[in-house]
Amino acid sequence: MKKLTNNTKLGKLVLLCNVLVLVLFIISMLNLMKFDKTNNAVIAERGHYNRLYEGYATAQHPLRQDSAEVAYYQYKLDTLQQKTAATKDERKALEESIEVTKNTLADKKKQQEDHLKAVAEYEREYTPAHENWLKLNSDNASSKKSFWIWACLTIVAFLAKTLLFAMWGAANNRNLHQVAPWMKSGMKPYSSYLAWFVPFYNLVKPLSFFKELWNETDYALETVGAVNRDENEVDNSNLYMSIWWAFLLCSVWLMNLVLFGTFFREGALFVKANHTAMVIVAVVIMVITMCVETLLILNFNKKNLKLVENEDKFNK
């Protein structure tokens, strides 16, 4: 039989990762709430800004035509004024054309001035609204970027912690295979990695793997008298493992729901739900998950130590 390994340090490393994940998760949620606030402000301002922009843009539409018409009649007037009439009738017709053109030009300039005044009135209201709109979007982009940075760090830390947890489970499973011949028909050490990282399979398999590891380790220790179980004592370990897994799945589901509500639908987070309450619930669930997981790892580390301490008994 190969020498059994003491895996308690690996288990403690998982616990340290849990602390890191929890801290990063809380910071991510705080940044999410900041983004939610700026996102709400953008959405609340959007309708007002769009109305002002449409009014300002509509008021500007005639200006190009006004400029073209004023330039045209000014050119026409300049051309007429440069002409020389050969006869009295031609002079009279030219004077009439010049007078009509002058009047038309004056009307066009008056129309242009009226349109410019209308644009100026819209601009007085639109300019500060536009500056505020740019600031709101800049703040929103900044808070969104900040959230994603912390969210990515949290995801990386969670994946690293999951890998360590899988390594810890595989190492303990190898120990169990060394002392328990009946484990030949049980889960193999590599199953710990498959259980955590194969999609859909990882919805149920990590719990069954952990339960088998826990229960079979207990049985192996009992077979050599390393532990004495009180028949009247109620063993709630399977219940605690089920609670841990339920809360873990719930936290992952809730985070997906929060992210979907934040980034993939109109409006910040949820249309009807209280945003702060949702984040608080997510944090509380994550804290409970980490606390229960910590207790389970610490308790199993004790079993691992007993297994190593009683290694000689398994060789008999």
Beta strands, then each sheet from edge to edge (+ up, - down):
end
